[in-house]
Amino acid sequence: MTLTLRALALLVLTCAIAAPAVAQTSPRARDLGVPFAGEPGPLNAITDVAGVEVGHVTIVRGDDIRTGATAIFPRGRQGIVTGATAAVFDFNGTGELTGSHLIDEIGAFYGPVVLTGTTGVGAARDGVQRWVGANFSDPLVRYTQLLPVIGETYDGGLSDAWRMALTPDDVVLALQSARTGPVPEGSVGGGTGMVCFYFKCGIGTSSRIVNFGPGASFTVGVLVQANQGVRDQLTIAGVPVGREIRDLAPRRATVPGESTDGSIIVIIATDAPLLPNQMSRLARRATIGLGRTGAQGDSGSGDIFLAFTTANPVPIGSEAPLTFQSIPNEALDPLFDGVVQATEEAIINALVAGRDMNGRGNSVVYGMPHARVRQVLRRRGVLGD
Protein backbone atom coordinates (compact mmCIF):
# COMPACT_ATOMS: atom_id res chain seq x y z
CA MET A 1 0.00 0.00 0.00
CA THR A 2 1.41 3.38 -0.93
CA LEU A 3 1.75 6.15 1.64
CA THR A 4 -1.15 8.00 -0.01
CA LEU A 5 -3.40 4.96 0.21
CA ARG A 6 -2.42 4.39 3.84
CA ALA A 7 -3.30 7.97 4.65
CA LEU A 8 -6.61 7.65 2.82
CA ALA A 9 -7.43 4.43 4.65
CA LEU A 10 -6.61 6.03 7.99
CA LEU A 11 -8.82 9.01 7.16
CA VAL A 12 -11.74 6.77 6.25
CA LEU A 13 -11.25 4.70 9.41
CA THR A 14 -11.13 7.76 11.63
CA CYS A 15 -14.25 9.30 10.10
CA ALA A 16 -16.17 6.03 10.38
CA ILE A 17 -15.32 5.66 14.04
CA ALA A 18 -16.19 9.27 14.72
CA ALA A 19 -19.54 9.03 12.93
CA PRO A 20 -22.77 9.21 14.97
CA ALA A 21 -23.53 6.00 16.82
CA VAL A 22 -26.48 3.87 15.80
CA ALA A 23 -28.91 2.03 18.05
CA GLN A 24 -27.39 -1.10 19.54
CA THR A 25 -28.88 -4.54 20.01
CA SER A 26 -26.74 -5.61 22.99
CA PRO A 27 -28.54 -6.70 26.16
CA ARG A 28 -29.66 -4.26 28.82
CA ALA A 29 -30.02 -4.88 32.55
CA ARG A 30 -33.61 -6.14 32.27
CA ASP A 31 -32.51 -8.60 29.58
CA LEU A 32 -30.26 -10.18 32.22
CA GLY A 33 -33.25 -10.52 34.52
CA VAL A 34 -32.25 -7.71 36.89
CA PRO A 35 -35.43 -6.57 38.69
CA PHE A 36 -36.27 -2.87 38.96
CA ALA A 37 -39.20 -1.07 40.51
CA GLY A 38 -41.54 1.08 38.46
CA GLU A 39 -43.01 1.04 34.96
CA PRO A 40 -40.57 2.00 32.17
CA GLY A 41 -41.62 3.86 29.06
CA PRO A 42 -41.74 2.11 25.65
CA LEU A 43 -38.01 2.67 25.00
CA ASN A 44 -36.91 2.73 28.64
CA ALA A 45 -34.87 5.79 27.69
CA ILE A 46 -34.77 9.54 28.19
CA THR A 47 -36.28 9.87 24.71
CA ASP A 48 -39.56 8.53 26.10
CA VAL A 49 -40.08 12.15 27.13
CA ALA A 50 -41.65 13.55 23.96
CA GLY A 51 -39.37 15.89 22.03
CA VAL A 52 -36.10 14.89 23.65
CA GLU A 53 -33.37 14.07 21.13
CA VAL A 54 -29.98 12.47 21.78
CA GLY A 55 -26.91 12.28 19.53
CA HIS A 56 -23.43 10.81 19.98
CA VAL A 57 -20.07 11.18 18.36
CA THR A 58 -17.56 8.46 19.31
CA ILE A 59 -13.83 8.90 18.71
CA VAL A 60 -11.60 5.82 18.92
CA ARG A 61 -8.25 6.52 17.30
CA GLY A 62 -5.05 4.51 17.50
CA ASP A 63 -4.04 3.14 20.89
CA ASP A 64 -4.62 6.19 23.03
CA ILE A 65 -7.74 8.15 22.01
CA ARG A 66 -11.03 7.02 23.54
CA THR A 67 -13.36 9.98 23.83
CA GLY A 68 -16.44 11.61 22.34
CA ALA A 69 -19.49 13.75 23.04
CA THR A 70 -23.18 13.21 23.73
CA ALA A 71 -25.77 15.89 22.94
CA ILE A 72 -29.24 16.13 24.52
CA PHE A 73 -31.90 18.52 23.18
CA PRO A 74 -34.93 19.06 25.46
CA ARG A 75 -37.20 19.95 22.51
CA GLY A 76 -35.21 18.78 19.52
CA ARG A 77 -32.75 20.68 17.41
CA GLN A 78 -35.26 23.31 16.34
CA GLY A 79 -36.53 23.77 19.89
CA ILE A 80 -33.69 25.91 21.20
CA VAL A 81 -35.71 29.06 20.52
CA THR A 82 -37.65 28.19 23.70
CA GLY A 83 -36.01 27.67 27.06
CA ALA A 84 -36.55 24.68 29.32
CA THR A 85 -37.42 25.21 32.98
CA ALA A 86 -34.58 23.57 34.89
CA ALA A 87 -32.46 23.24 38.03
CA VAL A 88 -29.03 21.88 38.99
CA PHE A 89 -27.95 20.00 42.11
CA ASP A 90 -24.34 19.28 43.07
CA PHE A 91 -24.15 16.16 45.23
CA ASN A 92 -20.34 16.43 45.15
CA GLY A 93 -18.97 19.36 43.23
CA THR A 94 -15.52 18.21 42.12
CA GLY A 95 -16.58 18.58 38.51
CA GLU A 96 -17.99 20.99 35.98
CA LEU A 97 -21.33 21.85 34.42
CA THR A 98 -20.96 25.08 32.53
CA GLY A 99 -24.00 27.33 32.39
CA SER A 100 -25.12 26.20 35.84
CA HIS A 101 -24.91 29.70 37.31
CA LEU A 102 -27.36 30.91 34.66
CA ILE A 103 -29.71 28.04 35.46
CA ASP A 104 -29.54 28.89 39.16
CA GLU A 105 -30.29 32.52 38.38
CA ILE A 106 -33.20 32.26 35.94
CA GLY A 107 -34.45 28.69 36.44
CA ALA A 108 -34.06 27.77 32.77
CA PHE A 109 -31.59 27.19 29.95
CA TYR A 110 -31.67 27.37 26.18
CA GLY A 111 -30.12 25.02 23.67
CA PRO A 112 -28.62 21.56 24.09
CA VAL A 113 -26.70 19.88 26.88
CA VAL A 114 -23.40 18.30 25.80
CA LEU A 115 -21.52 15.68 27.84
CA THR A 116 -17.87 14.88 27.20
CA GLY A 117 -14.48 14.29 28.82
CA THR A 118 -12.94 16.89 31.12
CA THR A 119 -10.48 18.31 28.62
CA GLY A 120 -13.15 18.43 25.92
CA VAL A 121 -15.28 21.07 27.64
CA GLY A 122 -13.81 23.93 25.61
CA ALA A 123 -14.26 22.14 22.30
CA ALA A 124 -17.84 21.25 23.25
CA ARG A 125 -18.60 24.87 24.07
CA ASP A 126 -17.13 26.05 20.78
CA GLY A 127 -18.97 23.32 18.88
CA VAL A 128 -22.35 24.35 20.28
CA GLN A 129 -21.75 27.97 19.39
CA ARG A 130 -20.50 27.05 15.92
CA TRP A 131 -23.61 24.91 15.31
CA VAL A 132 -25.93 27.67 16.52
CA GLY A 133 -24.18 30.28 14.38
CA ALA A 134 -24.54 28.11 11.29
CA ASN A 135 -28.21 27.23 11.84
CA PHE A 136 -29.80 30.28 13.44
CA SER A 137 -29.47 33.86 12.23
CA ASP A 138 -31.69 35.47 14.87
CA PRO A 139 -29.35 37.49 17.12
CA LEU A 140 -31.54 36.83 20.15
CA VAL A 141 -31.30 33.06 19.67
CA ARG A 142 -27.54 33.36 19.28
CA TYR A 143 -27.35 35.47 22.42
CA THR A 144 -28.93 32.71 24.50
CA GLN A 145 -26.11 30.37 23.46
CA LEU A 146 -23.27 32.45 24.89
CA LEU A 147 -23.25 30.16 27.95
CA PRO A 148 -23.72 26.59 26.65
CA VAL A 149 -24.45 23.80 29.13
CA ILE A 150 -21.50 21.39 29.06
CA GLY A 151 -20.95 18.55 31.55
CA GLU A 152 -17.81 16.49 31.99
CA THR A 153 -16.31 13.41 33.57
CA TYR A 154 -12.65 12.42 33.25
CA ASP A 155 -11.71 9.84 30.61
CA GLY A 156 -7.92 10.11 31.10
CA GLY A 157 -7.47 6.52 32.23
CA LEU A 158 -8.24 5.04 28.81
CA SER A 159 -7.73 8.12 26.65
CA ASP A 160 -4.80 10.51 26.40
CA ALA A 161 -6.92 13.41 27.59
CA TRP A 162 -4.16 15.94 27.09
CA ARG A 163 -4.16 15.27 23.36
CA MET A 164 -7.52 17.09 23.46
CA ALA A 165 -8.73 14.98 20.57
CA LEU A 166 -12.31 16.25 20.61
CA THR A 167 -12.85 19.13 18.18
CA PRO A 168 -15.74 21.57 17.72
CA ASP A 169 -16.51 19.84 14.42
CA ASP A 170 -16.94 16.54 16.29
CA VAL A 171 -19.42 18.22 18.61
CA VAL A 172 -21.31 19.65 15.63
CA LEU A 173 -21.59 16.09 14.32
CA ALA A 174 -23.07 14.93 17.64
CA LEU A 175 -25.56 17.80 17.57
CA GLN A 176 -26.56 17.10 13.97
CA SER A 177 -27.03 13.40 14.72
CA ALA A 178 -29.47 13.95 17.60
CA ARG A 179 -32.67 11.97 17.17
CA THR A 180 -35.63 10.62 19.07
CA GLY A 181 -35.89 6.85 19.46
CA PRO A 182 -33.56 4.28 21.07
CA VAL A 183 -30.40 5.65 22.68
CA PRO A 184 -27.11 3.77 22.25
CA GLU A 185 -25.47 3.00 25.59
CA GLY A 186 -22.06 2.08 26.96
CA SER A 187 -18.84 3.16 25.26
CA VAL A 188 -20.41 5.73 22.98
CA GLY A 189 -20.36 9.51 22.84
CA GLY A 190 -19.17 11.17 26.02
CA GLY A 191 -19.08 7.74 27.67
CA THR A 192 -16.48 6.28 25.31
CA GLY A 193 -13.59 6.33 27.78
CA MET A 194 -15.53 6.13 31.05
CA VAL A 195 -15.16 3.56 33.83
CA CYS A 196 -17.40 2.95 36.85
CA PHE A 197 -16.97 0.55 39.75
CA TYR A 198 -13.74 -0.46 37.97
CA PHE A 199 -15.71 -1.93 35.05
CA LYS A 200 -16.17 -0.42 31.60
CA CYS A 201 -19.12 1.91 31.70
CA GLY A 202 -20.28 5.10 29.96
CA ILE A 203 -23.71 6.23 28.79
CA GLY A 204 -26.86 4.69 30.24
CA THR A 205 -30.51 5.63 30.15
CA SER A 206 -33.91 4.64 31.54
CA SER A 207 -37.42 6.04 32.03
CA ARG A 208 -40.52 5.72 34.17
CA ILE A 209 -44.22 6.31 33.58
CA VAL A 210 -45.57 8.15 36.59
CA ASN A 211 -49.32 7.91 37.24
CA PHE A 212 -51.34 10.72 38.83
CA GLY A 213 -54.79 9.31 39.25
CA PRO A 214 -57.13 7.89 36.58
CA GLY A 215 -56.08 8.87 33.08
CA ALA A 216 -53.25 11.17 34.13
CA SER A 217 -49.61 10.27 33.75
CA PHE A 218 -46.22 11.86 33.10
CA THR A 219 -42.87 10.52 31.96
CA VAL A 220 -39.51 10.81 33.69
CA GLY A 221 -36.40 10.01 31.66
CA VAL A 222 -32.80 9.82 32.83
CA LEU A 223 -29.49 9.73 30.97
CA VAL A 224 -26.19 9.27 32.80
CA GLN A 225 -22.56 9.65 31.86
CA ALA A 226 -21.22 7.26 34.50
CA ASN A 227 -17.59 7.25 35.58
CA GLN A 228 -17.87 6.76 39.35
CA GLY A 229 -17.32 4.30 42.17
CA VAL A 230 -14.90 1.58 43.23
CA ARG A 231 -15.48 -2.15 42.88
CA ASP A 232 -16.46 -2.96 46.46
CA GLN A 233 -19.25 -0.38 46.29
CA LEU A 234 -21.08 -1.90 43.31
CA THR A 235 -24.60 -2.94 44.27
CA ILE A 236 -27.17 -4.38 41.86
CA ALA A 237 -30.77 -5.00 42.99
CA GLY A 238 -29.60 -4.62 46.58
CA VAL A 239 -26.87 -7.25 46.21
CA PRO A 240 -23.19 -6.27 46.81
CA VAL A 241 -22.07 -7.71 43.48
CA GLY A 242 -18.74 -5.87 43.52
CA ARG A 243 -17.60 -7.69 46.63
CA GLU A 244 -18.14 -11.03 44.93
CA ILE A 245 -16.41 -10.21 41.64
CA ARG A 246 -13.03 -8.98 42.79
CA ASP A 247 -10.95 -10.03 39.79
CA LEU A 248 -11.03 -8.39 36.35
CA ALA A 249 -9.38 -5.35 37.88
CA PRO A 250 -8.58 -2.61 35.38
CA ARG A 251 -5.04 -1.79 34.39
CA ARG A 252 -5.10 1.94 33.88
CA ALA A 253 -2.30 4.28 32.94
CA THR A 254 -2.07 7.03 35.53
CA VAL A 255 0.51 9.66 36.27
CA PRO A 256 1.44 11.18 39.65
CA GLY A 257 -1.25 13.53 40.85
CA GLU A 258 -4.08 12.03 38.78
CA SER A 259 -7.09 11.01 40.84
CA THR A 260 -8.60 7.54 40.59
CA ASP A 261 -11.93 8.94 41.81
CA GLY A 262 -14.63 9.17 39.19
CA SER A 263 -17.68 11.31 38.51
CA ILE A 264 -21.19 11.08 37.16
CA ILE A 265 -23.43 13.50 35.32
CA VAL A 266 -27.16 12.75 35.56
CA ILE A 267 -29.61 14.42 33.15
CA ILE A 268 -33.27 14.18 34.20
CA ALA A 269 -36.08 15.03 31.79
CA THR A 270 -39.82 15.10 32.38
CA ASP A 271 -42.97 16.37 30.72
CA ALA A 272 -44.60 17.15 34.07
CA PRO A 273 -45.41 20.85 34.60
CA LEU A 274 -43.00 21.95 37.32
CA LEU A 275 -41.43 25.16 38.56
CA PRO A 276 -37.66 25.66 38.98
CA ASN A 277 -37.73 24.97 42.73
CA GLN A 278 -39.60 21.74 42.03
CA MET A 279 -37.03 20.79 39.38
CA SER A 280 -34.39 21.26 42.07
CA ARG A 281 -36.27 18.84 44.29
CA LEU A 282 -36.31 16.29 41.46
CA ALA A 283 -32.60 16.74 40.75
CA ARG A 284 -31.70 16.02 44.36
CA ARG A 285 -33.47 12.64 44.21
CA ALA A 286 -30.91 11.34 41.70
CA THR A 287 -28.62 11.04 44.74
CA ILE A 288 -30.79 8.21 46.05
CA GLY A 289 -30.72 6.36 42.73
CA LEU A 290 -26.94 6.74 42.66
CA GLY A 291 -26.72 5.46 46.23
CA ARG A 292 -28.74 2.36 45.37
CA THR A 293 -25.90 1.30 43.05
CA GLY A 294 -23.43 1.65 45.93
CA ALA A 295 -21.68 4.90 44.98
CA GLN A 296 -21.29 7.38 47.80
CA GLY A 297 -19.88 10.53 46.24
CA ASP A 298 -16.17 10.17 46.92
CA SER A 299 -14.24 13.34 47.73
CA GLY A 300 -12.79 13.68 44.24
CA SER A 301 -16.01 12.84 42.44
CA GLY A 302 -18.01 15.37 40.43
CA ASP A 303 -21.60 14.18 40.91
CA ILE A 304 -23.74 16.83 39.24
CA PHE A 305 -27.43 16.48 38.33
CA LEU A 306 -29.45 18.59 35.90
CA ALA A 307 -33.25 18.31 35.73
CA PHE A 308 -35.45 19.96 33.10
CA THR A 309 -39.06 19.84 32.00
CA THR A 310 -40.45 20.14 28.49
CA ALA A 311 -43.59 21.68 30.01
CA ASN A 312 -43.66 25.34 31.06
CA PRO A 313 -41.64 26.68 28.10
CA VAL A 314 -39.65 29.88 28.59
CA PRO A 315 -39.83 32.01 25.41
CA ILE A 316 -36.99 34.30 24.41
CA GLY A 317 -37.39 38.03 24.79
CA SER A 318 -40.99 38.10 26.01
CA GLU A 319 -42.08 41.16 27.98
CA ALA A 320 -45.56 39.84 28.69
CA PRO A 321 -46.27 38.00 31.95
CA LEU A 322 -45.75 34.25 31.62
CA THR A 323 -48.25 31.66 32.82
CA PHE A 324 -46.92 28.44 34.31
CA GLN A 325 -48.68 25.36 35.62
CA SER A 326 -47.33 23.15 38.36
CA ILE A 327 -48.14 20.02 40.26
CA PRO A 328 -48.75 20.76 43.94
CA ASN A 329 -45.58 20.39 45.97
CA GLU A 330 -47.16 17.82 48.25
CA ALA A 331 -47.99 15.62 45.23
CA LEU A 332 -44.45 15.21 43.87
CA ASP A 333 -43.67 11.84 45.47
CA PRO A 334 -44.49 9.76 42.35
CA LEU A 335 -42.06 11.91 40.33
CA PHE A 336 -39.43 11.50 43.04
CA ASP A 337 -39.89 7.73 42.78
CA GLY A 338 -39.49 7.89 39.01
CA VAL A 339 -36.20 9.81 39.26
CA VAL A 340 -34.77 7.41 41.84
CA GLN A 341 -35.77 4.30 39.91
CA ALA A 342 -34.69 5.55 36.48
CA THR A 343 -31.33 6.82 37.77
CA GLU A 344 -30.53 3.47 39.34
CA GLU A 345 -31.46 1.55 36.21
CA ALA A 346 -29.65 3.95 33.86
CA ILE A 347 -26.40 3.38 35.77
CA ILE A 348 -26.77 -0.40 35.66
CA ASN A 349 -27.65 -0.19 31.94
CA ALA A 350 -24.40 1.72 31.38
CA LEU A 351 -22.50 -1.08 33.11
CA VAL A 352 -24.27 -3.87 31.24
CA ALA A 353 -23.47 -2.15 27.93
CA GLY A 354 -19.76 -1.85 28.76
CA ARG A 355 -17.30 -4.02 26.83
CA ASP A 356 -13.59 -4.73 27.29
CA MET A 357 -11.53 -1.79 26.09
CA ASN A 358 -7.80 -1.19 25.63
CA GLY A 359 -6.45 2.32 25.74
CA ARG A 360 -3.71 4.74 26.67
CA GLY A 361 -0.43 3.28 27.91
CA ASN A 362 -1.61 -0.32 27.56
CA SER A 363 -4.59 0.34 29.79
CA VAL A 364 -7.25 -2.36 29.91
CA VAL A 365 -10.70 -2.07 31.46
CA TYR A 366 -13.01 -5.08 31.40
CA GLY A 367 -16.72 -5.13 30.80
CA MET A 368 -18.87 -6.43 33.62
CA PRO A 369 -19.26 -10.23 33.19
CA HIS A 370 -22.96 -10.80 32.60
CA ALA A 371 -23.05 -14.51 33.38
CA ARG A 372 -21.24 -14.08 36.68
CA VAL A 373 -23.51 -11.23 37.71
CA ARG A 374 -26.51 -13.45 37.01
CA GLN A 375 -24.97 -16.21 39.12
CA VAL A 376 -24.49 -13.84 42.05
CA LEU A 377 -28.04 -12.51 41.79
CA ARG A 378 -29.50 -15.98 41.43
CA ARG A 379 -27.63 -17.17 44.48
CA ARG A 380 -29.09 -14.25 46.43
CA GLY A 381 -32.59 -15.07 45.19
CA VAL A 382 -33.27 -11.78 43.38
CA LEU A 383 -32.82 -12.67 39.73
CA GLY A 384 -35.93 -11.75 37.79
CA ASP A 385 -36.19 -14.93 35.72
C-alpha positions, 0 to 999 in steps of 0.5 A: 500500500502506498503512503497515499493509500495508507493515509486515505485508509486512515482518514476513512477509518477515523471518520467512520469511528467518529460518525454518529452511533447507531442504536445497539442490540446488545442486552440491557439490565432487564434482559439479564433478569435484573429486577427494577421497581416502576413502569418503564416507558416504551423505549426505557430511555430519556427519549420517552419524554416527547421531544427529547433528542440524543446524539453521539459522536464516538472517537476511537483513534489509535491506541490512546484516544477514547473519547467523544461527546453526547448531545441532549436537546430538550425539545429537539434541534429546532426547539432551542428558541424556547427555554426549558425550565430547569435546576441543577444540584451538586451532590459532590462538586468536584466537577464541571457543568458550565452554564449552571450559574445561569440556570440557578439565576433564571431557572431555565436554559436554552439550547442543548446539553453536551456531555464529554471528557474533562479536557473536551469542555472547551471544544464542546462549548465552541462546537455548540456555538458554531452549530448555533451560528450556522443554523440560526441567524436570529441574534436573540437566539444566538445570544442565548447560546453564549453560555452553553451547558456542558458537563464532563467526567474524566476519561484520562485513564483510557484516553490521552486526555491531554491530546484534546482529541475532541474538536468543535466539528466533532461536537457539531456532528453529535448535535446534527445526529441527535434523534428521538428513538432508542439511545445507544449506551455504553462506550459511545459519545461522552461515555467512550472512555468512562469507567465505573466501579472499575468496570467499563461503563459510559452512557446509560438511560432509563425512564418511568411512567408516573401515574397521577390518578385515573387517566393522568400520567407523566414521563420521567427520563434519565441519561447518565454519563457514569464514571464513578465508584470503586469495585467494592461499592457496586450494588445491583438490585440490593446485592453487593455484586462488587464484593463477589467479583473482585478479579477483572481489575482494570489496568489503567495508565495514571501519572502522579497527581491524577485522581482515581476517583470518578464522577457522574453527570445525571440528566433528568427530563420530564414532561410534568409541569413543574417550577424551577424549585420543584425541578431542584427537588427532582434533581436532588433525588438522583442522589438516592438512585446513585446510592442504590448502586453503591456509589457514595460521592467520593471526595474527588467525584463530580456528581452533578445532576441537571433536571429539566421539563419540556412543560412550562416553556420559557420564550426568548425576549418576552415582555408579557407575563408568563403563565406556568402550571405546576403540580402541587408540591405535596404531590411530587412523590411519584415523580421522586420515585421515578427519578430514583428508579430511572437513575438506578437503572440507567447506571446499571444499563451503562454497566451492562453495555460496557465491553472490554476496552484497551487504551492509553499506555496499555490500559485495559478495562473489562466489561462487567461479566454478565453470566457471573452477575446473574450467578451472584443474583440468582444465588441471592434469590433476586434474579428476575427470571 
